[in-house]
Amino acid sequence: MRLPYKKTLIPFAKNLRKNATPQENHLWYDFLHDFHPRFQRQKVIDGYIADFYCEKAGLVIELDGSQHFTVEGITYDEARTRILNAYGLTVLRFTNHDIDTHFPAVCQQIQTAVHQRLEHRKEESP
């Protein structure tokens, strides 16, 4: 399924890729960049930019820094997740602290989620 996106966000997404956080770079270069199925970084979906997106699995991975733990950040993330879920996507969230201190466990959770999503999608298809 082709997801809608706002073209005006593409330059911002490119900038985010160039200026990724240390945790985003760690997850990308040390795990996701050669993961199969393929992930994309800073993918524009609707009016949002997902940190990482796997089209084949319908999976979004978000890394949350401190701004996500404010009242405004929590409200924004909840609305965003509802919209992404409405497109049939699953959103996995990890904190920067998770990446820094539990990296192997994060990678295992992602691998498990991708496998489960692929199986779920296989069961749904005719």
N, C-alpha and C positions, 0 to 999 in steps of 0.2 A: 504494500500500500504506500503510495506516495503521500508524504505528510506535507501539510501547508507550512509555509514559512514567510517571514517578512524579509524581503530583500534588503531593506535598509539596515538590518542587523548584521549582514555579512561582513562589512568592514570591521565592526566591533568584535565579531567572533574571530576574525583573523588576528586582530590585535591581542585578544585574550590568548590565542595559541602562541603568539610570539612572546607574551609576558606571563606565561603560566606560573602558578605558585610552585614552590619546591615539591609539595606533595603531589600536585598534578603531574609534574615532570617525573617524579619517582614512579607513580603508578603507570604512566605512559611508557617511559623508556625501559622500565624494569619488569613490565608485565604485559600491558595491553598492545603495544605497538606491533607485535608479531603474533598476537592471539588470533585463533581461528574459531569461530567466524570473526570477521573484521570489525573493529571498533573505529569510530571517528571521534576526533577531539573537537570540542566547542561547536557542536552541531546545532544549527538554527532549526527549531521546531516551533511552529506557530509564532507567537511573539516572545519566545524564550530562547535561551542558549543553554543547551545541555552540556555538561562538562565532557561526558563520554556517551556515545550512542552506538548500539549494535542493532542494525536494521534487521538482520536475520532472526535474532532472538527477541526483538521488540523490547530491548532493555536500555534504560538510561541509568548512568551512574553519576551521582552527584557527590562532590567533596565539599563539606561544609566547614567554613572558617568561622571566626567569632561573630561576624555580621549576621549569620544565620540563627543566632540564639537570642536575638532581640525580639520584642513583641512584633515589630514590623517584619522582621526577617522570617519569623515562624509563620505569620499570617500569609506572607507572600509565597513561601515554600508550600504551604498547604494548598493554596489556590493553584499554583503551578502544577503540583502533583495531581490534583483533580483533573486538570485539563489534559495532562499527558496520559493519565489513566483512561480518559474518555477516548483517546486514540488507540487504546488497546496496549499501551506501553506499561511496563513495570518500572518503577523507580527504586533504585537501591541508593541509600544514603550512608556515607561514612564521614566521620569527622577527620579533620587534619590530624588530630591526635591518634586516631585509629591507624592512619597511614604511617605515622611516625613510630608507633609502638607495637602494632600488631599486623605488620605488612603481610606476612605469610597467611595469616587467618583471613585477612581481607581478600587476598588473591583466591583463596579456597572458596570463600563465600561467592565471589564473582563467578568462578568456574562452575560451582554448583547451580547458581541461578541461571546461567546461560544454558546449561544442560537441561534443567527443568523447563525453561521457557521453550527450548527447541522441541522437547518431547510434547509439551502442551500444544504447541502450534502444529505439530505433526498429527496429533489426535484430532485437532479441529478441522484440518484440511480433508477434503473429500477423497 
